[in-house]
Structure formats: C-alpha cells, structure tokens
C-alpha cells in the first residue's frame, strides 16, 4: 500500500475508503521499467505529478480562470546541477550559523568546490534560458518582475529563517507600518498585536518572492528547502522518469495583500466538501461579519459548480481559490488529495470523513490567536520585538494629528 493510500485511508473500522485511478498499481509501475525497490517512491511521485500545473492548464475552461503561465522543462543535467547548487547554498547557510565554523565539514561544499566551473557553466546557461524565454520570446516586461515555482511547489519557505537580515527587517517594519496605519487605519499610537505581526510577515515574505531575472530564480530556489526536497525526489527517479519544470507567472503587486481572499477547498468524487481560509494563522477583520462570510461562500461555491467541477481532469483534489474584493474568483493551483496537503482550519485526522463525504463546511478564524507569533522563526519574533521597542509612528500623518486617533485637531 502506498504512502498516499496510507495517508488517505483510515484503518478505523467502517471508515470510507479512498481510491484513485491516479494511484498506479505495482504491475503498472513495473511495466514502466521501475525497479521493485523503487515502486513506492515512484507511485508517490507520479501521484503528486498528476496535479502539476501542466496537467490542467491545457484545458481552456480552467486556463482562463488562472494567471498566464510559462514553462521551462529542465533536463536531467540541469536538475542535477540545480540540486548540487541547493545543497551547497544550504550547507553554507548551516556553516555560517554553526558555532564551530572552522571545524564544519560538508560533502555538498566539497562537491561544489571540486566541480564549480562545470556547475556554474550549466547554471549560467539555465539563467540565460530563463531570460530568453521570458523577455525575448514572450516579451515580458523585466521591470514588472515575475513569480516562479516548480511545476510542483513554490520556494515560499526561502525567507522563513531570515528575519535577522537588516534589509528584510526594515521591509518588515515598513509593511507593519503600512498594515497598521493605512490598511487597518488604526490610531497613531496603536501597538501592533501578534496577529498583525504575522500578517505583516506574510506580506513581507510574499513581496520578496518577486524576481526579475534568471539568476534570481537560481538564487531563490537554491536557498529553499522545499525546492531541495523536490529536486531530490525527481533526481531519485532517474533520467528516464524525471519530470520537472519551472513555471513563471507575471508579478502582480496586489497579490501579497490578498491573503484574506485565499481559500483552500477539499474535493472528493467531484464534490466540494470543505473550504478553509488559506492563511489559517491570521484573523482577518473582513471575515468578521456574517454577511461577508456568506459573500465568500456564495462566490466560491458558484464558481466551483459553474466553472470548475465539470472541467477538472481528476475526481479528488485540493484546490486553492483567490477571491478578489470585486467578487472575481481565480484558480491558484490544484494539489493532491492526501494528508501532505495543508488542511488550514481543518485537520486530516479529525475531519477526514468530512473531506471525503461532506456536507460542505466553511471555516474562518474569527478570534485572533494570542500565541500565533510562536509560529514564526525566532529571527522574525525578534524583529517584531524590535519593532515594538522603537515605538514607531505613522509617517504619513500630519504633525497636528491627535495622538489617540486619526482625526486632525
């Protein structure tokens, strides 16, 4: 039994059994020339690949509801060298954080140093291929920037541990100011809460994923542990079975500010059974009124029933929606229906039957979690503490503003 089957099939007596035609049998896998000891790994990887962007973006009815996306297929050599780069960069990060740097040893660093010239030649060509695809072949505006991910996952974890970086910390302070005094329009002396601290962290790290050239892509992905995992998984399949590509979407400045409109849905047998706000750590003021929650429910369910349900090429999946403030709904991506897909305000262990059978339930975070800051790395928690210590003021308010409100006196 595969890991996916274990993760989606409960051993509790009477529980609904999960089945999917996307989970290949042992016989099907062996016919593809996979060795017997690699069957489970191959099954898992191919199950995940069934939901990659290419699998559904070729369907016009779905493609029109998402963002323009370009792809660059990686060769096995490119992926292998990309993996060497990721291992090297992350080994260097570990070394720099080590208390005994002089005694730090790493096979990844040794490998890079021994093959540096050959590796850099491959990576420089890959960076050039990216630039050619985006800016010459497709005439994208370089100054606008773009977002990049593998056809499986994004490198969104890359800044999770970098709250101590001076440049990132200053950007975080700016985003906290903007969130408090412009987005939320709070009084001048308002003190940021843990909820707002995490919200500003999300905005900051989302903004930092804007890239402008091929080198940005290589640098960002090489520092991401998620990308390292994806590269390792694909390389392990061997050249014959590897299927990894880079996906690019033009940058939208408003996207980092739309977390309140991102939702994750759980679909089984083409039935939408559960929907949660995607950023489950953050309490968004816009979700507080029943009227607005019903508004989100109506737009998501109508969009799913009329624009998604009949066109998706798989029966069970996890789907990410983006609901814009004007009511438009977009598809961000599809994910495998299995427990490695984050469950937001639900939990696979307790809500598995709901995911499989419904009835449809929506969940919003209505009360802020006072301990939510503990979900951030210590470097970001320290950045928030420094923000509070500075007793910052809204630089956009006139000097004759009342110290307790936003009304000019």
Secondary structure as UniProt FT lines:
FT   HELIX           3..8
FT   TURN            13..14
FT   TURN            21..22
FT   HELIX           26..31
FT   TURN            32..33
FT   HELIX           36..38
FT   HELIX           39..49
FT   TURN            50..51
FT   HELIX           53..57
FT   HELIX           60..63
FT   TURN            64..65
FT   STRAND          69..73
FT   HELIX           76..97
FT   HELIX           101..103
FT   HELIX           107..131
FT   HELIX           132..137
FT   TURN            142..144
FT   STRAND          146..150
FT   TURN            156..161
FT   TURN            163..164
FT   HELIX           166..178
FT   HELIX           179..183
FT   TURN            188..189
FT   HELIX           194..207
FT   TURN            208..209
FT   HELIX           214..222
FT   HELIX           225..236
FT   TURN            239..241
FT   STRAND          245..250
FT   TURN            253..254
FT   HELIX           255..257
FT   HELIX           259..261
FT   STRAND          262..268
FT   TURN            269..270
FT   STRAND          271..277
FT   TURN            280..281
FT   HELIX           285..287
FT   HELIX           290..303
FT   HELIX           304..308
FT   TURN            309..311
FT   STRAND          317..323
FT   TURN            325..326
FT   STRAND          329..335
FT   TURN            339..340
FT   TURN            344..345
FT   HELIX           348..357
FT   STRAND          361..363
FT   TURN            370..371
FT   HELIX           372..375
FT   HELIX           378..389
FT   TURN            390..391
FT   TURN            395..396
FT   TURN            399..400
FT   TURN            403..404
//
